[in-house]
Amino acid sequence: MKKSIVTIIMVISVLGLQAQNRKYIANFPLVQQYYNPALTGYEGSVVKSFYRNQWAGFEGAPKTVFVSGELDLADRKLLGKGGAEQDITTNGQVGARQAFGLSVLHDEFGAFSENQVFLSYGSSVRLSENISLRWGTAINYSSQSLNGNKLVVDQEVDPQYLSAQGSNRMSKFDLNFGLSLTADHYYVGYAVQDVGRGGLITTGDTFLKDMYTRKHIVQAGYRTAISDEVGLVGNAIYRYDEKLKETVEGQLKVVYQNMLWIGGGYRNDLAYSLTAGLQLNKFQVGYAYESPVGDAKYMTQSTNEIMLSYSLKPRSRSSRQLTTW
């Protein structure tokens, strides 16, 4: 029964050209560059990864693995002669900064699987001592596959099912663009993904040819110290495209000594989330638990998400200098 429920949902999603095309990430503030290439290198040189197990307990339920690396060229100054770290600051820096990023995402949902690769570039120009204007672009590659032999349906003679039998594959190249305004305590950005609606370069089968469309994304975040030991961080993201329409997410968390954090979030009509994390010098580990509501309430199973990251820069222990989003 569980297998039937998941596969029926999957068939509706894939054959209805909705698929798992909009990736939901509970810890979305920690992977800003995935949504907006202008934020590549915003936190310096860092390696990030997360594993998301959605609707845990259902056979064929969505699972997502993500790994990314960002290199801020300014961080080359962090390593002095002999590899010793130097204490430097970018405040007051004049001119453009440049950063490169590589992100890889693998997603599985029943008989459906997807691989995404983003190669991004970001640059920033100081508008004042604390405010920068950033822009960025990314080449994105996506490969979709549907193993029709794994589908479980009530009517095997259904024309849509018959057309999906066997192995179906499609891949495409497209471009992303983004702009953002950043400072030590806040950021706001706008990005467009799949500028060419997935049609710049497309190869393979056409079973998902109408799935891709241009996506609009707005992100914002603010962090501030409440005291010498406690800080407050808020983030929000808005996404829209003509097929899946709009999704709004918000997250608020409390940070203690720039080391421990706990918070909660909400995705409109889809899920509530609880998050917690630990930050030790250059390492950060986070966990998120999601409970479905609204349009997703028929899925009674929860979602678990684990995040790991390593930063080239050592992190401050003072909440007056918050270093986490």
C-alpha positions as CSV (number, residue, x, y, z in Angstrom):
1,M,0.0,0.0,0.0
2,K,2.8,2.4,0.9
3,K,4.5,1.7,-2.4
4,S,1.3,2.3,-4.3
5,I,0.7,5.7,-2.6
6,V,4.2,7.0,-3.3
7,T,4.3,5.7,-6.9
8,I,0.9,7.1,-7.7
9,I,2.0,10.5,-6.3
10,M,5.2,10.2,-8.4
11,V,3.3,9.3,-11.6
12,I,1.0,12.4,-11.1
13,S,4.1,14.6,-10.5
14,V,6.2,13.3,-13.4
15,L,3.6,12.7,-16.0
16,G,1.9,15.9,-15.0
17,L,5.2,17.7,-15.8
18,Q,5.5,18.9,-12.2
19,A,8.1,16.3,-11.0
20,Q,10.4,17.1,-8.1
21,N,11.5,20.2,-10.1
22,R,11.3,22.6,-7.2
23,K,13.8,21.4,-4.5
24,Y,12.8,22.1,-1.0
25,I,15.6,22.6,1.6
26,A,14.8,23.2,5.2
27,N,18.2,24.8,5.8
28,F,17.8,27.0,2.7
29,P,19.8,30.0,4.2
30,L,22.9,27.8,4.4
31,V,23.0,27.1,0.6
32,Q,22.4,30.7,-0.7
33,Q,24.6,30.2,-3.8
34,Y,22.4,27.3,-5.0
35,Y,19.5,29.8,-5.5
36,N,21.5,32.9,-6.5
37,P,25.0,32.8,-8.1
38,A,25.6,36.4,-7.0
39,L,26.0,35.0,-3.4
40,T,28.8,32.6,-4.5
41,G,31.6,33.3,-2.0
42,Y,29.5,35.5,0.2
43,E,30.6,33.5,3.3
44,G,34.1,33.1,2.0
45,S,35.7,29.9,0.8
46,V,33.6,27.0,2.2
47,V,32.6,23.4,1.4
48,K,29.0,22.5,2.2
49,S,26.9,19.3,2.0
50,F,23.5,18.1,3.1
51,Y,21.4,15.0,3.0
52,R,17.6,15.2,2.9
53,N,15.3,12.3,3.5
54,Q,11.8,13.5,2.7
55,W,8.7,11.6,4.0
56,A,10.9,9.1,5.8
57,G,9.4,5.6,5.9
58,F,7.7,5.5,2.5
59,E,9.3,3.3,-0.1
60,G,10.5,5.5,-3.0
61,A,10.1,8.7,-1.1
62,P,12.4,11.6,-2.2
63,K,16.0,11.6,-1.1
64,T,18.4,14.4,-1.9
65,V,22.2,14.7,-1.6
66,F,24.0,18.0,-2.2
67,V,27.7,19.0,-2.2
68,S,29.2,22.3,-3.0
69,G,32.5,24.2,-2.9
70,E,33.0,27.9,-3.1
71,L,36.4,29.7,-3.5
72,D,36.7,33.4,-2.8
73,L,39.9,34.6,-4.4
74,A,40.4,37.1,-1.6
75,D,40.9,34.1,0.8
76,R,44.2,33.3,-0.8
77,K,45.6,36.0,1.6
78,L,44.5,33.8,4.5
79,L,47.5,31.6,4.0
80,G,50.8,33.3,4.7
81,K,54.3,32.0,4.2
82,G,54.6,28.4,5.4
83,G,50.8,28.0,5.5
84,A,50.3,30.0,8.7
85,E,47.0,31.8,8.9
86,Q,46.9,35.5,9.0
87,D,44.1,37.6,10.6
88,I,42.8,39.8,7.9
89,T,39.5,41.7,7.3
90,T,37.7,42.6,4.1
91,N,36.1,45.7,5.6
92,G,37.1,48.8,3.7
93,Q,38.3,46.8,0.8
94,V,38.0,48.7,-2.5
95,G,37.2,47.3,-5.9
96,A,35.8,44.0,-7.1
97,R,36.1,40.6,-5.4
98,Q,35.7,37.4,-7.3
99,A,34.5,33.9,-6.4
100,F,33.9,30.6,-8.1
101,G,31.6,27.8,-7.1
102,L,30.7,24.3,-8.0
103,S,27.5,22.6,-6.8
104,V,26.2,19.1,-7.4
105,L,22.8,17.8,-6.4
106,H,21.4,14.3,-6.8
107,D,17.7,13.7,-6.2
108,E,15.7,10.4,-6.3
109,F,11.9,10.1,-6.1
110,G,10.6,6.6,-6.8
111,A,11.4,5.7,-10.5
112,F,12.4,9.3,-11.1
113,S,16.0,10.6,-10.6
114,E,17.8,13.9,-11.4
115,N,21.3,15.2,-11.3
116,Q,22.1,18.9,-11.3
117,V,25.5,20.6,-11.7
118,F,26.0,24.3,-11.2
119,L,29.3,26.1,-12.2
120,S,29.0,29.6,-10.8
121,Y,30.9,32.9,-10.8
122,G,30.3,35.9,-8.5
123,S,31.8,39.3,-8.3
124,S,31.2,42.2,-5.8
125,V,32.0,45.9,-5.8
126,R,32.1,47.9,-2.6
127,L,29.5,50.7,-2.5
128,S,30.6,51.8,1.0
129,E,32.7,50.5,3.8
130,N,30.0,47.9,4.8
131,I,27.8,47.5,1.7
132,S,28.6,45.6,-1.5
133,L,26.7,45.1,-4.7
134,R,27.2,41.6,-6.0
135,W,26.3,40.0,-9.3
136,G,26.8,36.4,-10.6
137,T,26.0,33.9,-13.3
138,A,26.0,30.1,-13.4
139,I,26.0,27.5,-16.1
140,N,23.6,24.8,-15.0
141,Y,23.3,21.2,-16.3
142,S,20.5,18.9,-15.4
143,S,20.0,15.3,-16.3
144,Q,16.6,13.6,-15.8
145,S,15.8,9.9,-16.0
146,L,12.6,7.9,-15.5
147,N,12.7,4.1,-15.2
148,G,9.2,3.3,-16.3
149,N,9.6,-0.4,-15.3
150,K,9.5,0.7,-11.7
151,L,6.1,2.4,-12.0
152,V,3.2,0.8,-10.1
153,V,-0.2,1.9,-11.4
154,D,-3.8,0.6,-11.2
155,Q,-4.3,0.4,-14.9
156,E,-1.2,-0.9,-16.8
157,V,-2.9,-0.2,-20.2
158,D,-3.1,3.5,-19.4
159,P,-1.6,5.3,-22.4
160,Q,0.5,7.6,-20.2
161,Y,1.9,4.6,-18.4
162,L,2.7,2.8,-21.7
163,S,4.5,5.8,-23.0
164,A,6.7,6.0,-19.9
165,Q,7.8,2.3,-20.0
166,G,11.4,1.5,-20.4
167,S,14.2,4.0,-19.7
168,N,13.6,7.7,-20.4
169,R,16.4,10.2,-20.3
170,M,16.7,13.9,-20.9
171,S,19.4,16.5,-20.2
172,K,19.8,20.2,-20.7
173,F,22.1,23.2,-20.3
174,D,20.9,26.6,-19.2
175,L,22.0,29.8,-17.5
176,N,21.2,31.4,-14.1
177,F,21.7,35.1,-13.3
178,G,21.6,37.0,-10.0
179,L,22.1,40.3,-8.2
180,S,22.3,41.0,-4.5
181,L,23.0,43.7,-2.0
182,T,25.1,42.5,1.0
183,A,26.5,43.8,4.2
184,D,27.8,42.3,7.4
185,H,24.3,42.1,9.0
186,Y,22.0,41.6,6.0
187,Y,21.6,40.6,2.4
188,V,18.8,40.8,-0.2
189,G,19.0,39.3,-3.7
190,Y,17.1,38.5,-6.8
191,A,17.9,35.6,-9.3
192,V,16.5,34.0,-12.4
193,Q,17.1,30.3,-13.0
194,D,16.8,28.6,-16.3
195,V,16.8,31.8,-18.3
196,G,16.3,29.9,-21.5
197,R,13.4,27.8,-20.0
198,G,15.6,24.7,-20.2
199,G,15.8,25.1,-24.0
200,L,19.3,26.5,-24.7
201,I,20.7,23.0,-25.2
202,T,18.5,19.9,-24.8
203,T,19.3,16.3,-25.6
204,G,17.7,12.9,-25.1
205,D,14.0,12.0,-24.9
206,T,11.3,14.6,-24.9
207,F,9.1,13.0,-22.1
208,L,9.8,16.0,-19.8
209,K,10.3,18.7,-22.4
210,D,7.6,20.9,-21.0
211,M,8.7,20.6,-17.4
212,Y,11.3,23.4,-17.3
213,T,10.4,27.0,-17.1
214,R,12.0,30.2,-16.0
215,K,12.2,30.6,-12.2
216,H,12.2,33.8,-10.2
217,I,13.8,33.8,-6.7
218,V,14.0,36.6,-4.0
219,Q,16.1,36.0,-0.9
220,A,16.7,38.1,2.2
221,G,18.3,37.7,5.6
222,Y,19.1,39.8,8.7
223,R,21.3,39.0,11.7
224,T,21.9,41.0,14.8
225,A,23.3,40.7,18.3
226,I,20.9,40.8,21.2
227,S,23.7,40.7,23.8
228,D,27.4,39.7,24.0
229,E,26.3,36.0,24.0
230,V,23.0,35.8,22.1
231,G,22.2,36.7,18.5
232,L,19.1,36.5,16.3
233,V,19.0,35.5,12.6
234,G,16.1,35.7,10.2
235,N,15.9,34.5,6.6
236,A,13.2,34.3,3.9
237,I,12.9,33.1,0.4
238,Y,10.2,33.6,-2.3
239,R,10.1,31.4,-5.4
240,Y,7.8,31.7,-8.4
241,D,7.4,30.1,-11.8
242,E,4.4,29.7,-14.1
243,K,3.9,26.0,-13.5
244,L,4.3,25.6,-9.7
245,K,3.4,29.2,-8.9
246,E,4.7,30.7,-5.7
247,T,6.3,29.3,-2.6
248,V,7.3,31.4,0.5
249,E,9.6,30.2,3.3
250,G,10.8,31.8,6.5
251,Q,13.2,30.8,9.2
252,L,14.1,32.4,12.6
253,K,16.8,31.1,14.9
254,V,18.6,32.1,18.1
255,V,22.4,31.8,18.2
256,Y,24.3,31.4,21.5
257,Q,28.0,32.5,21.6
258,N,28.2,32.0,17.8
259,M,28.4,28.3,18.6
260,L,24.9,26.8,19.2
261,W,21.7,27.7,17.4
262,I,18.1,26.6,17.4
263,G,15.2,27.8,15.4
264,G,12.0,27.2,13.5
265,G,10.6,27.8,10.0
266,Y,7.5,27.6,7.9
267,R,6.9,26.8,4.2
268,N,3.5,28.1,3.2
269,D,0.8,25.4,3.1
270,L,3.5,22.6,3.1
271,A,5.6,22.3,6.3
272,Y,6.7,23.5,9.6
273,S,10.4,22.9,10.5
274,L,12.6,22.8,13.6
275,T,16.4,23.3,13.2
276,A,19.4,23.1,15.5
277,G,23.1,23.3,14.9
278,L,26.6,23.4,16.3
279,Q,29.5,25.6,15.1
280,L,33.1,24.8,16.1
281,N,35.8,27.0,14.7
282,K,35.7,26.1,11.0
283,F,33.2,23.2,11.2
284,Q,29.4,23.5,11.3
285,V,26.8,20.7,11.6
286,G,23.0,21.3,11.4
287,Y,19.8,19.3,11.6
288,A,16.3,20.1,10.5
289,Y,13.0,18.2,11.1
290,E,10.0,19.0,9.0
291,S,6.4,18.2,9.7
292,P,3.9,18.4,6.7
293,V,0.9,20.6,6.9
294,G,-1.7,22.2,4.5
295,D,-1.4,20.8,0.9
296,A,1.1,18.1,2.1
297,K,-0.9,17.0,5.2
298,Y,-1.9,13.7,3.5
299,M,1.8,12.7,3.8
300,T,1.9,11.9,7.5
301,Q,5.6,11.0,7.5
302,S,8.2,13.6,8.6
303,T,11.4,14.8,6.8
304,N,14.9,14.8,8.2
305,E,17.8,16.9,6.9
306,I,21.5,16.9,8.0
307,M,24.0,19.6,6.9
308,L,27.8,19.7,7.2
309,S,30.1,22.5,6.2
310,Y,33.8,23.5,6.5
311,S,35.0,27.1,6.1
312,L,38.5,28.2,5.3
313,K,38.1,31.1,7.7
314,P,38.0,30.5,11.5
315,R,34.7,31.7,13.0
316,S,34.2,34.2,15.7
317,R,32.9,33.1,19.1
318,S,31.3,36.5,19.8
319,S,27.6,37.0,19.0
320,R,28.5,40.6,18.3
321,Q,30.1,39.2,15.1
322,L,27.6,36.6,13.9
323,T,29.0,34.3,11.2
324,T,26.1,32.1,10.5
325,W,22.9,32.5,8.5
